[in-house]
Amino acid sequence: MKENKRLKVCRECRLFVEGDECPGCGSTSFTHSYKGVVLIKDPATSEIAQNLEITKKGKYALWVK
Ligand SMILES: [Zn+2]
């Protein structure tokens, strides 16, 4: 069975992060409390990305605590 480890999310830009530092904004502040997942492929044309003020493509949480 595959282990399903709960990912952490950057508090600053809501990007899902695997390492110790957020590759999106360089923050080291993370949370495990998040809701919703959105995959942004093209921030320039994505309405969701604009609403969330996301400028880089990647996997983001819709809401973080
Ligand atoms: Zn970040």
N, CA, C, O and the ligand as a Tripos MOL2 file, in Angstrom:
@<TRIPOS>MOLECULE
protein
  261   259    66     0     0
PROTEIN
NO_CHARGES

@<TRIPOS>ATOM
      1 N           0.8260   -1.2100    0.0000 N.3       1 MET1
      2 CA          0.0000    0.0000    0.0000 C.3       1 MET1
      3 C           0.8620    1.2630    0.0000 C.2       1 MET1
      4 O           1.8980    1.3340    0.6610 O.2       1 MET1
      5 N           0.4150    2.2210   -0.7360 N.am      2 LYS2
      6 CA          1.1700    3.4640   -0.8340 C.3       2 LYS2
      7 C           0.9000    4.3550    0.3780 C.2       2 LYS2
      8 O          -0.2450    4.5490    0.7860 O.2       2 LYS2
      9 N           1.9640    4.8790    0.9300 N.am      3 GLU3
     10 CA          1.8080    5.7530    2.0880 C.3       3 GLU3
     11 C           1.3020    7.1240    1.6360 C.2       3 GLU3
     12 O           1.8520    7.7350    0.7200 O.2       3 GLU3
     13 N           0.2720    7.5770    2.2800 N.am      4 ASN4
     14 CA         -0.3030    8.8680    1.9000 C.3       4 ASN4
     15 C           0.0520    9.9180    2.9510 C.2       4 ASN4
     16 O          -0.6890   10.1420    3.9080 O.2       4 ASN4
     17 N           1.1800   10.5390    2.7500 N.am      5 LYS5
     18 CA          1.6530   11.5390    3.7050 C.3       5 LYS5
     19 C           0.9760   12.8780    3.4250 C.2       5 LYS5
     20 O           0.8980   13.3300    2.2820 O.2       5 LYS5
     21 N           0.4910   13.4950    4.4950 N.am      6 ARG6
     22 CA         -0.1780   14.7820    4.3400 C.3       6 ARG6
     23 C           0.8560   15.8600    4.0610 C.2       6 ARG6
     24 O           1.8090   16.0500    4.8170 O.2       6 ARG6
     25 N           0.6460   16.5400    2.9870 N.am      7 LEU7
     26 CA          1.6070   17.5480    2.5600 C.3       7 LEU7
     27 C           1.4620   18.8300    3.3660 C.2       7 LEU7
     28 O           0.4170   19.1060    3.9550 O.2       7 LEU7
     29 N           2.5310   19.5950    3.3740 N.am      8 LYS8
     30 CA          2.4690   20.8960    4.0160 C.3       8 LYS8
     31 C           2.3210   21.9940    2.9680 C.2       8 LYS8
     32 O           2.6830   21.8350    1.8020 O.2       8 LYS8
     33 N           1.7830   23.0960    3.4300 N.am      9 VAL9
     34 CA          1.4620   24.1950    2.5230 C.3       9 VAL9
     35 C           2.1160   25.4810    3.0340 C.2       9 VAL9
     36 O           2.1260   25.7510    4.2350 O.2       9 VAL9
     37 N           2.6520   26.2540    2.1190 N.am     10 CYS10
     38 CA          3.2580   27.5350    2.4740 C.3      10 CYS10
     39 C           2.1880   28.5090    2.9590 C.2      10 CYS10
     40 O           1.1610   28.6880    2.3040 O.2      10 CYS10
     41 N           2.4320   29.1360    4.1090 N.am     11 ARG11
     42 CA          1.4590   30.0840    4.6560 C.3      11 ARG11
     43 C           1.3900   31.3610    3.8300 C.2      11 ARG11
     44 O           0.3580   32.0320    3.8020 O.2      11 ARG11
     45 N           2.4710   31.6920    3.1670 N.am     12 GLU12
     46 CA          2.5440   32.9550    2.4400 C.3      12 GLU12
     47 C           1.8390   32.8860    1.0910 C.2      12 GLU12
     48 O           1.0260   33.7510    0.7640 O.2      12 GLU12
     49 N           2.1540   31.8510    0.3070 N.am     13 CYS13
     50 CA          1.5990   31.8110   -1.0580 C.3      13 CYS13
     51 C           0.7210   30.5880   -1.3130 C.2      13 CYS13
     52 O           0.2090   30.4180   -2.4200 O.2      13 CYS13
     53 N           0.5380   29.7270   -0.2940 N.am     14 ARG14
     54 CA         -0.3540   28.5640   -0.3710 C.3      14 ARG14
     55 C           0.1230   27.4850   -1.3380 C.2      14 ARG14
     56 O          -0.6710   26.6510   -1.7740 O.2      14 ARG14
     57 N           1.4100   27.4950   -1.6770 N.am     15 LEU15
     58 CA          1.9660   26.4570   -2.5320 C.3      15 LEU15
     59 C           2.2680   25.2080   -1.7180 C.2      15 LEU15
     60 O           2.7270   25.3010   -0.5790 O.2      15 LEU15
     61 N           2.0090   24.0320   -2.3020 N.am     16 PHE16
     62 CA          2.3830   22.7830   -1.6370 C.3      16 PHE16
     63 C           3.8960   22.6070   -1.6980 C.2      16 PHE16
     64 O           4.4970   22.7390   -2.7640 O.2      16 PHE16
     65 N           4.5090   22.3080   -0.5560 N.am     17 VAL17
     66 CA          5.9620   22.2750   -0.4480 C.3      17 VAL17
     67 C           6.4240   20.9280    0.0970 C.2      17 VAL17
     68 O           5.8370   20.3980    1.0400 O.2      17 VAL17
     69 N           7.4790   20.3780   -0.5020 N.am     18 GLU18
     70 CA          8.0400   19.1160   -0.0180 C.3      18 GLU18
     71 C           9.3140   19.3300    0.7800 C.2      18 GLU18
     72 O           9.6130   18.5450    1.6800 O.2      18 GLU18
     73 N          10.0600   20.3620    0.4750 N.am     19 GLY19
     74 CA         11.3420   20.5950    1.1420 C.3      19 GLY19
     75 C          11.2030   21.4740    2.3700 C.2      19 GLY19
     76 O          10.1180   21.5800    2.9420 O.2      19 GLY19
     77 N          12.2840   22.0970    2.7720 N.am     20 ASP20
     78 CA         12.2940   22.9380    3.9670 C.3      20 ASP20
     79 C          12.0270   24.4020    3.6490 C.2      20 ASP20
     80 O          11.8200   25.2140    4.5510 O.2      20 ASP20
     81 N          12.0320   24.7300    2.3720 N.am     21 GLU21
     82 CA         11.8390   26.1200    1.9710 C.3      21 GLU21
     83 C          10.8840   26.1640    0.7840 C.2      21 GLU21
     84 O          10.9570   25.3330   -0.1210 O.2      21 GLU21
     85 N           9.9890   27.1450    0.8030 N.am     22 CYS22
     86 CA          9.0360   27.2650   -0.2960 C.3      22 CYS22
     87 C           9.7450   27.6960   -1.5770 C.2      22 CYS22
     88 O          10.3930   28.7430   -1.5980 O.2      22 CYS22
     89 N           9.6300   26.8970   -2.6580 N.am     23 PRO23
     90 CA         10.2800   27.2660   -3.9130 C.3      23 PRO23
     91 C           9.6030   28.4580   -4.5960 C.2      23 PRO23
     92 O          10.1640   29.0620   -5.5090 O.2      23 PRO23
     93 N           8.4020   28.7830   -4.1440 N.am     24 GLY24
     94 CA          7.6770   29.8750   -4.7650 C.3      24 GLY24
     95 C           8.0630   31.2380   -4.2140 C.2      24 GLY24
     96 O           8.2810   32.1800   -4.9770 O.2      24 GLY24
     97 N           8.1500   31.3490   -2.8730 N.am     25 CYS25
     98 CA          8.3900   32.6590   -2.2710 C.3      25 CYS25
     99 C           9.5440   32.6560   -1.2720 C.2      25 CYS25
    100 O           9.8950   33.7070   -0.7360 O.2      25 CYS25
    101 N          10.1480   31.4730   -1.0100 N.am     26 GLY26
    102 CA         11.2910   31.4060   -0.1060 C.3      26 GLY26
    103 C          10.9220   31.3640    1.3580 C.2      26 GLY26
    104 O          11.8010   31.3870    2.2200 O.2      26 GLY26
    105 N           9.6250   31.3040    1.6560 N.am     27 SER27
    106 CA          9.1800   31.2790    3.0440 C.3      27 SER27
    107 C           9.4980   29.9330    3.7060 C.2      27 SER27
    108 O           9.5740   28.9080    3.0280 O.2      27 SER27
    109 N           9.6790   29.9410    5.0090 N.am     28 THR28
    110 CA          9.8620   28.6920    5.7440 C.3      28 THR28
    111 C           8.7250   28.5060    6.7500 C.2      28 THR28
    112 O           8.8410   27.7280    7.6970 O.2      28 THR28
    113 N           7.6390   29.2210    6.5340 N.am     29 SER29
    114 CA          6.4680   29.1130    7.3900 C.3      29 SER29
    115 C           5.4170   28.2400    6.7070 C.2      29 SER29
    116 O           4.8530   28.6130    5.6790 O.2      29 SER29
    117 N           5.1640   27.0670    7.3010 N.am     30 PHE30
    118 CA          4.2430   26.1290    6.6610 C.3      30 PHE30
    119 C           3.1100   25.7330    7.6000 C.2      30 PHE30
    120 O           3.1870   25.9190    8.8150 O.2      30 PHE30
    121 N           2.0670   25.1890    7.0080 N.am     31 THR31
    122 CA          0.9420   24.7140    7.7980 C.3      31 THR31
    123 C           0.4360   23.3970    7.2190 C.2      31 THR31
    124 O           0.5740   23.1300    6.0250 O.2      31 THR31
    125 N          -0.1510   22.5800    8.0910 N.am     32 HIS32
    126 CA         -0.7910   21.3510    7.6250 C.3      32 HIS32
    127 C          -2.3070   21.5180    7.5870 C.2      32 HIS32
    128 O          -3.0400   20.6060    7.2050 O.2      32 HIS32
    129 N          -2.7580   22.7050    7.9900 N.am     33 SER33
    130 CA         -4.1950   22.9730    7.9750 C.3      33 SER33
    131 C          -4.5590   23.7150    6.6990 C.2      33 SER33
    132 O          -4.3330   24.9180    6.5710 O.2      33 SER33
    133 N          -5.1250   22.9720    5.7640 N.am     34 TYR34
    134 CA         -5.5310   23.6100    4.5200 C.3      34 TYR34
    135 C          -6.7950   22.9460    4.0010 C.2      34 TYR34
    136 O          -7.1430   21.8320    4.3910 O.2      34 TYR34
    137 N          -7.4700   23.6570    3.1140 N.am     35 LYS35
    138 CA         -8.6810   23.1200    2.4930 C.3      35 LYS35
    139 C          -8.6200   23.3630    1.0000 C.2      35 LYS35
    140 O          -8.2560   24.4460    0.5420 O.2      35 LYS35
    141 N          -8.9820   22.3380    0.2510 N.am     36 GLY36
    142 CA         -9.0760   22.4720   -1.1970 C.3      36 GLY36
    143 C          -7.7230   22.4620   -1.8640 C.2      36 GLY36
    144 O          -6.7350   22.9440   -1.3100 O.2      36 GLY36
    145 N          -7.6890   21.9070   -3.0610 N.am     37 VAL37
    146 CA         -6.4560   21.8610   -3.8410 C.3      37 VAL37
    147 C          -6.7690   22.3410   -5.2440 C.2      37 VAL37
    148 O          -7.7580   21.9290   -5.8500 O.2      37 VAL37
    149 N          -5.9200   23.2110   -5.7510 N.am     38 VAL38
    150 CA         -6.1010   23.6820   -7.1150 C.3      38 VAL38
    151 C          -4.7630   23.6200   -7.8510 C.2      38 VAL38
    152 O          -3.7240   24.0110   -7.3190 O.2      38 VAL38
    153 N          -4.8130   23.1210   -9.0790 N.am     39 LEU39
    154 CA         -3.6170   23.0170   -9.8910 C.3      39 LEU39
    155 C          -3.6120   24.1540  -10.9150 C.2      39 LEU39
    156 O          -4.4640   24.2070  -11.8010 O.2      39 LEU39
    157 N          -2.6610   25.0420  -10.7850 N.am     40 ILE40
    158 CA         -2.5750   26.1850  -11.6850 C.3      40 ILE40
    159 C          -1.5510   25.8800  -12.7740 C.2      40 ILE40
    160 O          -0.3640   25.7070  -12.4950 O.2      40 ILE40
    161 N          -2.0190   25.8180  -14.0050 N.am     41 LYS41
    162 CA         -1.1110   25.5210  -15.1150 C.3      41 LYS41
    163 C          -0.6630   26.7840  -15.8250 C.2      41 LYS41
    164 O           0.4850   26.9020  -16.2520 O.2      41 LYS41
    165 N          -1.5860   27.7240  -15.9450 N.am     42 ASP42
    166 CA         -1.2580   28.9770  -16.6270 C.3      42 ASP42
    167 C          -1.8460   30.1540  -15.8490 C.2      42 ASP42
    168 O          -2.9860   30.5530  -16.0840 O.2      42 ASP42
    169 N          -1.0590   30.7100  -14.9180 N.am     43 PRO43
    170 CA         -1.5770   31.7670  -14.0360 C.3      43 PRO43
    171 C          -2.0910   32.9890  -14.7850 C.2      43 PRO43
    172 O          -2.9840   33.6840  -14.2990 O.2      43 PRO43
    173 N          -1.5390   33.2560  -15.9570 N.am     44 ALA44
    174 CA         -1.9120   34.4640  -16.6920 C.3      44 ALA44
    175 C          -3.3410   34.4060  -17.2070 C.2      44 ALA44
    176 O          -4.0010   35.4370  -17.3290 O.2      44 ALA44
    177 N          -3.8190   33.2040  -17.5090 N.am     45 THR45
    178 CA         -5.1630   33.0830  -18.0700 C.3      45 THR45
    179 C          -6.1480   32.4110  -17.1130 C.2      45 THR45
    180 O          -7.3250   32.2570  -17.4380 O.2      45 THR45
    181 N          -5.6710   32.0150  -15.9480 N.am     46 SER46
    182 CA         -6.5380   31.3210  -15.0000 C.3      46 SER46
    183 C          -7.2610   32.3070  -14.0870 C.2      46 SER46
    184 O          -6.6380   33.1200  -13.4050 O.2      46 SER46
    185 N          -8.5900   32.2160  -14.0900 N.am     47 GLU47
    186 CA         -9.3720   33.0950  -13.2240 C.3      47 GLU47
    187 C          -9.1240   32.7920  -11.7570 C.2      47 GLU47
    188 O          -9.0590   33.6940  -10.9220 O.2      47 GLU47
    189 N          -8.9850   31.5020  -11.4560 N.am     48 ILE48
    190 CA         -8.7200   31.0960  -10.0690 C.3      48 ILE48
    191 C          -7.3940   31.6710   -9.5980 C.2      48 ILE48
    192 O          -7.2880   32.1820   -8.4830 O.2      48 ILE48
    193 N          -6.3830   31.5840  -10.4580 N.am     49 ALA49
    194 CA         -5.0620   32.1050  -10.1050 C.3      49 ALA49
    195 C          -5.1290   33.5950   -9.8210 C.2      49 ALA49
    196 O          -4.4910   34.0860   -8.8900 O.2      49 ALA49
    197 N          -5.8960   34.3090  -10.6190 N.am     50 GLN50
    198 CA         -6.0060   35.7500  -10.4180 C.3      50 GLN50
    199 C          -6.7570   36.0820   -9.1420 C.2      50 GLN50
    200 O          -6.4090   37.0250   -8.4320 O.2      50 GLN50
    201 N          -7.7900   35.2980   -8.8550 N.am     51 ASN51
    202 CA         -8.5340   35.5100   -7.6070 C.3      51 ASN51
    203 C          -7.6690   35.2360   -6.3830 C.2      51 ASN51
    204 O          -7.7950   35.9060   -5.3580 O.2      51 ASN51
    205 N          -6.7920   34.2480   -6.5010 N.am     52 LEU52
    206 CA         -5.9320   33.8850   -5.3750 C.3      52 LEU52
    207 C          -4.6130   34.6490   -5.4040 C.2      52 LEU52
    208 O          -3.7670   34.4710   -4.5280 O.2      52 LEU52
    209 N          -4.4450   35.4870   -6.4000 N.am     53 GLU53
    210 CA         -3.2200   36.2660   -6.5720 C.3      53 GLU53
    211 C          -1.9930   35.3730   -6.7160 C.2      53 GLU53
    212 O          -0.9390   35.6260   -6.1330 O.2      53 GLU53
    213 N          -2.1660   34.3150   -7.5150 N.am     54 ILE54
    214 CA         -1.0680   33.3920   -7.8010 C.3      54 ILE54
    215 C          -0.4270   33.7750   -9.1370 C.2      54 ILE54
    216 O          -1.1170   33.9510  -10.1410 O.2      54 ILE54
    217 N           0.8880   33.8990   -9.1340 N.am     55 THR55
    218 CA          1.5730   34.3150  -10.3630 C.3      55 THR55
    219 C           2.4820   33.2200  -10.9250 C.2      55 THR55
    220 O           3.0190   33.3520  -12.0250 O.2      55 THR55
    221 N           2.6500   32.1350  -10.1550 N.am     56 LYS56
    222 CA          3.4900   31.0380  -10.6370 C.3      56 LYS56
    223 C           2.6750   29.7680  -10.7080 C.2      56 LYS56
    224 O           1.8140   29.5290   -9.8610 O.2      56 LYS56
    225 N           2.9440   28.9390  -11.7300 N.am     57 LYS57
    226 CA          2.1740   27.7060  -11.8350 C.3      57 LYS57
    227 C           2.5990   26.7100  -10.7620 C.2      57 LYS57
    228 O           3.7260   26.7490  -10.2680 O.2      57 LYS57
    229 N           1.6850   25.8230  -10.4120 N.am     58 GLY58
    230 CA          1.9630   24.8350   -9.3870 C.3      58 GLY58
    231 C           0.6890   24.3730   -8.7150 C.2      58 GLY58
    232 O          -0.4170   24.6950   -9.1500 O.2      58 GLY58
    233 N           0.8630   23.6130   -7.6470 N.am     59 LYS59
    234 CA         -0.2700   23.0770   -6.9100 C.3      59 LYS59
    235 C          -0.4640   23.9030   -5.6450 C.2      59 LYS59
    236 O           0.4530   24.0410   -4.8350 O.2      59 LYS59
    237 N          -1.6490   24.4420   -5.4860 N.am     60 TYR60
    238 CA         -1.9270   25.3520   -4.3790 C.3      60 TYR60
    239 C          -3.1210   24.8870   -3.5640 C.2      60 TYR60
    240 O          -4.0010   24.1870   -4.0640 O.2      60 TYR60
    241 N          -3.1360   25.2900   -2.2980 N.am     61 ALA61
    242 CA         -4.3110   25.0970   -1.4640 C.3      61 ALA61
    243 C          -5.2050   26.3160   -1.6090 C.2      61 ALA61
    244 O          -4.7210   27.4370   -1.7690 O.2      61 ALA61
    245 N          -6.5150   26.0910   -1.5520 N.am     62 LEU62
    246 CA         -7.4490   27.2070   -1.6760 C.3      62 LEU62
    247 C          -7.4870   28.0400   -0.4060 C.2      62 LEU62
    248 O          -7.7050   29.2510   -0.4470 O.2      62 LEU62
    249 N          -7.2760   27.3870    0.7050 N.am     63 TRP63
    250 CA         -7.3870   28.0620    2.0060 C.3      63 TRP63
    251 C          -6.3670   27.4820    2.9560 C.2      63 TRP63
    252 O          -6.2100   26.2630    3.0180 O.2      63 TRP63
    253 N          -5.6710   28.3210    3.6980 N.am     64 VAL64
    254 CA         -4.7610   27.8330    4.7400 C.3      64 VAL64
    255 C          -5.0130   28.5690    6.0420 C.2      64 VAL64
    256 O          -5.4900   29.7040    6.0580 O.2      64 VAL64
    257 N          -4.6780   27.8910    7.1370 N.am     65 LYS65
    258 CA         -4.8400   28.5040    8.4440 C.3      65 LYS65
    259 C          -3.4840   29.0190    8.9410 C.2      65 LYS65
    260 O          -3.3980   29.5760   10.0360 O.2      65 LYS65
    261 ZN          5.4320   30.3210   -0.5500 Zn       66 ZN66
@<TRIPOS>BOND
     1     1     2 1
     2     2     3 1
     3     3     4 2
     4     3     5 am
     5     5     6 1
     6     6     7 1
     7     7     8 2
     8     7     9 am
     9     9    10 1
    10    10    11 1
    11    11    12 2
    12    11    13 am
    13    13    14 1
    14    14    15 1
    15    15    16 2
    16    15    17 am
    17    17    18 1
    18    18    19 1
    19    19    20 2
    20    19    21 am
    21    21    22 1
    22    22    23 1
    23    23    24 2
    24    23    25 am
    25    25    26 1
    26    26    27 1
    27    27    28 2
    28    27    29 am
    29    29    30 1
    30    30    31 1
    31    31    32 2
    32    31    33 am
    33    33    34 1
    34    34    35 1
    35    35    36 2
    36    35    37 am
    37    37    38 1
    38    38    39 1
    39    39    40 2
    40    39    41 am
    41    41    42 1
    42    42    43 1
    43    43    44 2
    44    43    45 am
    45    45    46 1
    46    46    47 1
    47    47    48 2
    48    47    49 am
    49    49    50 1
    50    50    51 1
    51    51    52 2
    52    51    53 am
    53    53    54 1
    54    54    55 1
    55    55    56 2
    56    55    57 am
    57    57    58 1
    58    58    59 1
    59    59    60 2
    60    59    61 am
    61    61    62 1
    62    62    63 1
    63    63    64 2
    64    63    65 am
    65    65    66 1
    66    66    67 1
    67    67    68 2
    68    67    69 am
    69    69    70 1
    70    70    71 1
    71    71    72 2
    72    71    73 am
    73    73    74 1
    74    74    75 1
    75    75    76 2
    76    75    77 am
    77    77    78 1
    78    78    79 1
    79    79    80 2
    80    79    81 am
    81    81    82 1
    82    82    83 1
    83    83    84 2
    84    83    85 am
    85    85    86 1
    86    86    87 1
    87    87    88 2
    88    87    89 am
    89    89    90 1
    90    90    91 1
    91    91    92 2
    92    91    93 am
    93    93    94 1
    94    94    95 1
    95    95    96 2
    96    95    97 am
    97    97    98 1
    98    98    99 1
    99    99   100 2
   100    99   101 am
   101   101   102 1
   102   102   103 1
   103   103   104 2
   104   103   105 am
   105   105   106 1
   106   106   107 1
   107   107   108 2
   108   107   109 am
   109   109   110 1
   110   110   111 1
   111   111   112 2
   112   111   113 am
   113   113   114 1
   114   114   115 1
   115   115   116 2
   116   115   117 am
   117   117   118 1
   118   118   119 1
   119   119   120 2
   120   119   121 am
   121   121   122 1
   122   122   123 1
   123   123   124 2
   124   123   125 am
   125   125   126 1
   126   126   127 1
   127   127   128 2
   128   127   129 am
   129   129   130 1
   130   130   131 1
   131   131   132 2
   132   131   133 am
   133   133   134 1
   134   134   135 1
   135   135   136 2
   136   135   137 am
   137   137   138 1
   138   138   139 1
   139   139   140 2
   140   139   141 am
   141   141   142 1
   142   142   143 1
   143   143   144 2
   144   143   145 am
   145   145   146 1
   146   146   147 1
   147   147   148 2
   148   147   149 am
   149   149   150 1
   150   150   151 1
   151   151   152 2
   152   151   153 am
   153   153   154 1
   154   154   155 1
   155   155   156 2
   156   155   157 am
   157   157   158 1
   158   158   159 1
   159   159   160 2
   160   159   161 am
   161   161   162 1
   162   162   163 1
   163   163   164 2
   164   163   165 am
   165   165   166 1
   166   166   167 1
   167   167   168 2
   168   167   169 am
   169   169   170 1
   170   170   171 1
   171   171   172 2
   172   171   173 am
   173   173   174 1
   174   174   175 1
   175   175   176 2
   176   175   177 am
   177   177   178 1
   178   178   179 1
   179   179   180 2
   180   179   181 am
   181   181   182 1
   182   182   183 1
   183   183   184 2
   184   183   185 am
   185   185   186 1
   186   186   187 1
   187   187   188 2
   188   187   189 am
   189   189   190 1
   190   190   191 1
   191   191   192 2
   192   191   193 am
   193   193   194 1
   194   194   195 1
   195   195   196 2
   196   195   197 am
   197   197   198 1
   198   198   199 1
   199   199   200 2
   200   199   201 am
   201   201   202 1
   202   202   203 1
   203   203   204 2
   204   203   205 am
   205   205   206 1
   206   206   207 1
   207   207   208 2
   208   207   209 am
   209   209   210 1
   210   210   211 1
   211   211   212 2
   212   211   213 am
   213   213   214 1
   214   214   215 1
   215   215   216 2
   216   215   217 am
   217   217   218 1
   218   218   219 1
   219   219   220 2
   220   219   221 am
   221   221   222 1
   222   222   223 1
   223   223   224 2
   224   223   225 am
   225   225   226 1
   226   226   227 1
   227   227   228 2
   228   227   229 am
   229   229   230 1
   230   230   231 1
   231   231   232 2
   232   231   233 am
   233   233   234 1
   234   234   235 1
   235   235   236 2
   236   235   237 am
   237   237   238 1
   238   238   239 1
   239   239   240 2
   240   239   241 am
   241   241   242 1
   242   242   243 1
   243   243   244 2
   244   243   245 am
   245   245   246 1
   246   246   247 1
   247   247   248 2
   248   247   249 am
   249   249   250 1
   250   250   251 1
   251   251   252 2
   252   251   253 am
   253   253   254 1
   254   254   255 1
   255   255   256 2
   256   255   257 am
   257   257   258 1
   258   258   259 1
   259   259   260 2
@<TRIPOS>SUBSTRUCTURE
     1 MET1         2 RESIDUE 1 A MET
     2 LYS2         6 RESIDUE 1 A LYS
     3 GLU3        10 RESIDUE 1 A GLU
     4 ASN4        14 RESIDUE 1 A ASN
     5 LYS5        18 RESIDUE 1 A LYS
     6 ARG6        22 RESIDUE 1 A ARG
     7 LEU7        26 RESIDUE 1 A LEU
     8 LYS8        30 RESIDUE 1 A LYS
     9 VAL9        34 RESIDUE 1 A VAL
    10 CYS10       38 RESIDUE 1 A CYS
    11 ARG11       42 RESIDUE 1 A ARG
    12 GLU12       46 RESIDUE 1 A GLU
    13 CYS13       50 RESIDUE 1 A CYS
    14 ARG14       54 RESIDUE 1 A ARG
    15 LEU15       58 RESIDUE 1 A LEU
    16 PHE16       62 RESIDUE 1 A PHE
    17 VAL17       66 RESIDUE 1 A VAL
    18 GLU18       70 RESIDUE 1 A GLU
    19 GLY19       74 RESIDUE 1 A GLY
    20 ASP20       78 RESIDUE 1 A ASP
    21 GLU21       82 RESIDUE 1 A GLU
    22 CYS22       86 RESIDUE 1 A CYS
    23 PRO23       90 RESIDUE 1 A PRO
    24 GLY24       94 RESIDUE 1 A GLY
    25 CYS25       98 RESIDUE 1 A CYS
    26 GLY26      102 RESIDUE 1 A GLY
    27 SER27      106 RESIDUE 1 A SER
    28 THR28      110 RESIDUE 1 A THR
    29 SER29      114 RESIDUE 1 A SER
    30 PHE30      118 RESIDUE 1 A PHE
    31 THR31      122 RESIDUE 1 A THR
    32 HIS32      126 RESIDUE 1 A HIS
    33 SER33      130 RESIDUE 1 A SER
    34 TYR34      134 RESIDUE 1 A TYR
    35 LYS35      138 RESIDUE 1 A LYS
    36 GLY36      142 RESIDUE 1 A GLY
    37 VAL37      146 RESIDUE 1 A VAL
    38 VAL38      150 RESIDUE 1 A VAL
    39 LEU39      154 RESIDUE 1 A LEU
    40 ILE40      158 RESIDUE 1 A ILE
    41 LYS41      162 RESIDUE 1 A LYS
    42 ASP42      166 RESIDUE 1 A ASP
    43 PRO43      170 RESIDUE 1 A PRO
    44 ALA44      174 RESIDUE 1 A ALA
    45 THR45      178 RESIDUE 1 A THR
    46 SER46      182 RESIDUE 1 A SER
    47 GLU47      186 RESIDUE 1 A GLU
    48 ILE48      190 RESIDUE 1 A ILE
    49 ALA49      194 RESIDUE 1 A ALA
    50 GLN50      198 RESIDUE 1 A GLN
    51 ASN51      202 RESIDUE 1 A ASN
    52 LEU52      206 RESIDUE 1 A LEU
    53 GLU53      210 RESIDUE 1 A GLU
    54 ILE54      214 RESIDUE 1 A ILE
    55 THR55      218 RESIDUE 1 A THR
    56 LYS56      222 RESIDUE 1 A LYS
    57 LYS57      226 RESIDUE 1 A LYS
    58 GLY58      230 RESIDUE 1 A GLY
    59 LYS59      234 RESIDUE 1 A LYS
    60 TYR60      238 RESIDUE 1 A TYR
    61 ALA61      242 RESIDUE 1 A ALA
    62 LEU62      246 RESIDUE 1 A LEU
    63 TRP63      250 RESIDUE 1 A TRP
    64 VAL64      254 RESIDUE 1 A VAL
    65 LYS65      258 RESIDUE 1 A LYS
    66 ZN66       261 GROUP 0 **** ****
